[in-house]
Amino acid sequence: MHNPFPGMNPYLEQPALWHQAHNRLIVAIADGLTPQIAPS
C-alpha cells in the first residue's frame, strides 16, 4: 500500500508500539551532542 503521508511513517508514530523508543532516542542524541556543544 502506498504511504499517504510523505515524509512520515504511521507505523513508527504509534505510541503503543514505540512508547519508550522516542524518549530513549532523544536522550541518546542529547548524550552525543552535549560534549560537542559544551566541552568540559
TIDREN-148357 format. One record per atom (N, C-alpha, C): residue in three letters; chain; atom name; x, y, z. Coordinates in nm, 4 decimals, m for minus. Example, Ala and Ser with C-alpha at 12.3 -4.5 7.8 and 13.67 -1.06 7.14 Angstrom:
<rs>
<type Ala | mol A | atom N | u 1.3190 | v m0.5690 | w 0.7800>;
<type Ala | mol A | atom CA | u 1.2300 | v m0.4500 | w 0.7800>;
<type Ala | mol A | atom C | u 1.3200 | v m0.3300 | w 0.7800>;
<type Ser | mol A | atom N | u 1.2850 | v m0.2250 | w 0.7080>;
<type Ser | mol A | atom CA | u 1.3670 | v m0.1060 | w 0.7140>;
<type Ser | mol A | atom C | u 1.2900 | v 0.0030 | w 0.7870>;
</rs>
This chain:
<rs>
<type Met | mol A | atom N | u 0.0840 | v m0.1179 | w 0.0000>;
<type Met | mol A | atom CA | u 0.0000 | v 0.0000 | w 0.0000>;
<type Met | mol A | atom C | u 0.0890 | v 0.1249 | w 0.0000>;
<type His | mol A | atom N | u 0.0504 | v 0.2210 | w m0.0773>;
<type His | mol A | atom CA | u 0.1227 | v 0.3481 | w m0.0885>;
<type His | mol A | atom C | u 0.1045 | v 0.4282 | w 0.0405>;
<type Asn | mol A | atom N | u 0.2121 | v 0.4886 | w 0.0887>;
<type Asn | mol A | atom CA | u 0.2066 | v 0.5706 | w 0.2094>;
<type Asn | mol A | atom C | u 0.1379 | v 0.7036 | w 0.1768>;
<type Pro | mol A | atom N | u 0.0217 | v 0.7342 | w 0.2383>;
<type Pro | mol A | atom CA | u m0.0495 | v 0.8585 | w 0.2092>;
<type Pro | mol A | atom C | u 0.0143 | v 0.9807 | w 0.2751>;
<type Phe | mol A | atom N | u 0.1164 | v 0.9597 | w 0.3585>;
<type Phe | mol A | atom CA | u 0.1798 | v 1.0693 | w 0.4298>;
<type Phe | mol A | atom C | u 0.3282 | v 1.0751 | w 0.3952>;
<type Pro | mol A | atom N | u 0.3667 | v 1.1442 | w 0.2890>;
<type Pro | mol A | atom CA | u 0.5076 | v 1.1516 | w 0.2522>;
<type Pro | mol A | atom C | u 0.5907 | v 1.2130 | w 0.3654>;
<type Gly | mol A | atom N | u 0.7040 | v 1.1527 | w 0.3934>;
<type Gly | mol A | atom CA | u 0.7925 | v 1.2057 | w 0.4958>;
<type Gly | mol A | atom C | u 0.7677 | v 1.1524 | w 0.6344>;
<type Met | mol A | atom N | u 0.6646 | v 1.0722 | w 0.6525>;
<type Met | mol A | atom CA | u 0.6422 | v 1.0124 | w 0.7842>;
<type Met | mol A | atom C | u 0.5918 | v 0.8701 | w 0.7682>;
<type Asn | mol A | atom N | u 0.6100 | v 0.7915 | w 0.8702>;
<type Asn | mol A | atom CA | u 0.5690 | v 0.6520 | w 0.8679>;
<type Asn | mol A | atom C | u 0.4693 | v 0.6296 | w 0.9812>;
<type Pro | mol A | atom N | u 0.3412 | v 0.6080 | w 0.9499>;
<type Pro | mol A | atom CA | u 0.2406 | v 0.5907 | w 1.0543>;
<type Pro | mol A | atom C | u 0.2735 | v 0.4762 | w 1.1506>;
<type Tyr | mol A | atom N | u 0.3436 | v 0.3732 | w 1.1036>;
<type Tyr | mol A | atom CA | u 0.3811 | v 0.2628 | w 1.1912>;
<type Tyr | mol A | atom C | u 0.4727 | v 0.3112 | w 1.3026>;
<type Leu | mol A | atom N | u 0.5671 | v 0.3985 | w 1.2705>;
<type Leu | mol A | atom CA | u 0.6607 | v 0.4486 | w 1.3710>;
<type Leu | mol A | atom C | u 0.5991 | v 0.5524 | w 1.4629>;
<type Glu | mol A | atom N | u 0.4822 | v 0.6030 | w 1.4279>;
<type Glu | mol A | atom CA | u 0.4169 | v 0.7051 | w 1.5087>;
<type Glu | mol A | atom C | u 0.3191 | v 0.6449 | w 1.6100>;
<type Gln | mol A | atom N | u 0.3026 | v 0.5132 | w 1.6115>;
<type Gln | mol A | atom CA | u 0.2076 | v 0.4510 | w 1.7029>;
<type Gln | mol A | atom C | u 0.2693 | v 0.4389 | w 1.8424>;
<type Pro | mol A | atom N | u 0.2223 | v 0.5178 | w 1.9388>;
<type Pro | mol A | atom CA | u 0.2830 | v 0.5152 | w 2.0709>;
<type Pro | mol A | atom C | u 0.2696 | v 0.3805 | w 2.1407>;
<type Ala | mol A | atom N | u 0.1694 | v 0.3027 | w 2.1071>;
<type Ala | mol A | atom CA | u 0.1545 | v 0.1716 | w 2.1712>;
<type Ala | mol A | atom C | u 0.2700 | v 0.0782 | w 2.1351>;
<type Leu | mol A | atom N | u 0.3265 | v 0.0953 | w 2.0162>;
<type Leu | mol A | atom CA | u 0.4374 | v 0.0095 | w 1.9738>;
<type Leu | mol A | atom C | u 0.5727 | v 0.0674 | w 2.0119>;
<type Trp | mol A | atom N | u 0.5828 | v 0.1972 | w 2.0212>;
<type Trp | mol A | atom CA | u 0.7117 | v 0.2645 | w 2.0388>;
<type Trp | mol A | atom C | u 0.7116 | v 0.3561 | w 2.1608>;
<type His | mol A | atom N | u 0.6482 | v 0.3161 | w 2.2702>;
<type His | mol A | atom CA | u 0.6294 | v 0.4063 | w 2.3835>;
<type His | mol A | atom C | u 0.7604 | v 0.4521 | w 2.4470>;
<type Gln | mol A | atom N | u 0.8675 | v 0.3750 | w 2.4422>;
<type Gln | mol A | atom CA | u 0.9942 | v 0.4170 | w 2.5015>;
<type Gln | mol A | atom C | u 1.0992 | v 0.4553 | w 2.3975>;
<type Ala | mol A | atom N | u 1.0802 | v 0.4147 | w 2.2747>;
<type Ala | mol A | atom CA | u 1.1827 | v 0.4377 | w 2.1725>;
<type Ala | mol A | atom C | u 1.2097 | v 0.5864 | w 2.1498>;
<type His | mol A | atom N | u 1.1060 | v 0.6676 | w 2.1426>;
<type His | mol A | atom CA | u 1.1258 | v 0.8096 | w 2.1169>;
<type His | mol A | atom C | u 1.2002 | v 0.8764 | w 2.2327>;
<type Asn | mol A | atom N | u 1.1620 | v 0.8443 | w 2.3553>;
<type Asn | mol A | atom CA | u 1.2292 | v 0.9040 | w 2.4707>;
<type Asn | mol A | atom C | u 1.3752 | v 0.8609 | w 2.4772>;
<type Arg | mol A | atom N | u 1.4024 | v 0.7340 | w 2.4539>;
<type Arg | mol A | atom CA | u 1.5396 | v 0.6856 | w 2.4598>;
<type Arg | mol A | atom C | u 1.6235 | v 0.7452 | w 2.3475>;
<type Leu | mol A | atom N | u 1.5645 | v 0.7637 | w 2.2308>;
<type Leu | mol A | atom CA | u 1.6358 | v 0.8238 | w 2.1182>;
<type Leu | mol A | atom C | u 1.6726 | v 0.9688 | w 2.1489>;
<type Ile | mol A | atom N | u 1.5813 | v 1.0432 | w 2.2084>;
<type Ile | mol A | atom CA | u 1.6084 | v 1.1823 | w 2.2439>;
<type Ile | mol A | atom C | u 1.7239 | v 1.1902 | w 2.3427>;
<type Val | mol A | atom N | u 1.7249 | v 1.1030 | w 2.4434>;
<type Val | mol A | atom CA | u 1.8319 | v 1.1029 | w 2.5428>;
<type Val | mol A | atom C | u 1.9649 | v 1.0652 | w 2.4775>;
<type Ala | mol A | atom N | u 1.9632 | v 0.9661 | w 2.3892>;
<type Ala | mol A | atom CA | u 2.0866 | v 0.9231 | w 2.3224>;
<type Ala | mol A | atom C | u 2.1435 | v 1.0353 | w 2.2346>;
<type Ile | mol A | atom N | u 2.0578 | v 1.1059 | w 2.1648>;
<type Ile | mol A | atom CA | u 2.1039 | v 1.2173 | w 2.0813>;
<type Ile | mol A | atom C | u 2.1614 | v 1.3288 | w 2.1694>;
<type Ala | mol A | atom N | u 2.0934 | v 1.3592 | w 2.2799>;
<type Ala | mol A | atom CA | u 2.1426 | v 1.4631 | w 2.3711>;
<type Ala | mol A | atom C | u 2.2776 | v 1.4234 | w 2.4300>;
<type Asp | mol A | atom N | u 2.2934 | v 1.2966 | w 2.4672>;
<type Asp | mol A | atom CA | u 2.4212 | v 1.2497 | w 2.5216>;
<type Asp | mol A | atom C | u 2.5330 | v 1.2622 | w 2.4187>;
<type Gly | mol A | atom N | u 2.5019 | v 1.2410 | w 2.2928>;
<type Gly | mol A | atom CA | u 2.6021 | v 1.2519 | w 2.1878>;
<type Gly | mol A | atom C | u 2.6378 | v 1.3961 | w 2.1541>;
<type Leu | mol A | atom N | u 2.5423 | v 1.4851 | w 2.1651>;
<type Leu | mol A | atom CA | u 2.5655 | v 1.6251 | w 2.1299>;
<type Leu | mol A | atom C | u 2.6286 | v 1.7074 | w 2.2420>;
<type Thr | mol A | atom N | u 2.5993 | v 1.6728 | w 2.3662>;
<type Thr | mol A | atom CA | u 2.6445 | v 1.7523 | w 2.4796>;
<type Thr | mol A | atom C | u 2.7954 | v 1.7759 | w 2.4809>;
<type Pro | mol A | atom N | u 2.8811 | v 1.6746 | w 2.4608>;
<type Pro | mol A | atom CA | u 3.0240 | v 1.7009 | w 2.4620>;
<type Pro | mol A | atom C | u 3.0696 | v 1.7939 | w 2.3486>;
<type Gln | mol A | atom N | u 2.9975 | v 1.7949 | w 2.2387>;
<type Gln | mol A | atom CA | u 3.0351 | v 1.8790 | w 2.1261>;
<type Gln | mol A | atom C | u 2.9914 | v 2.0239 | w 2.1471>;
<type Ile | mol A | atom N | u 2.8835 | v 2.0427 | w 2.2198>;
<type Ile | mol A | atom CA | u 2.8298 | v 2.1766 | w 2.2414>;
<type Ile | mol A | atom C | u 2.8969 | v 2.2444 | w 2.3616>;
<type Ala | mol A | atom N | u 2.9129 | v 2.1703 | w 2.4697>;
<type Ala | mol A | atom CA | u 2.9699 | v 2.2269 | w 2.5921>;
<type Ala | mol A | atom C | u 3.0827 | v 2.1364 | w 2.6423>;
<type Pro | mol A | atom N | u 3.1987 | v 2.1435 | w 2.5782>;
<type Pro | mol A | atom CA | u 3.3075 | v 2.0568 | w 2.6246>;
<type Pro | mol A | atom C | u 3.3516 | v 2.0946 | w 2.7662>;
<type Ser | mol A | atom N | u 3.3872 | v 1.9912 | w 2.8427>;
<type Ser | mol A | atom CA | u 3.4254 | v 2.0186 | w 2.9833>;
<type Ser | mol A | atom C | u 3.5748 | v 2.0336 | w 2.9993>;
</rs>
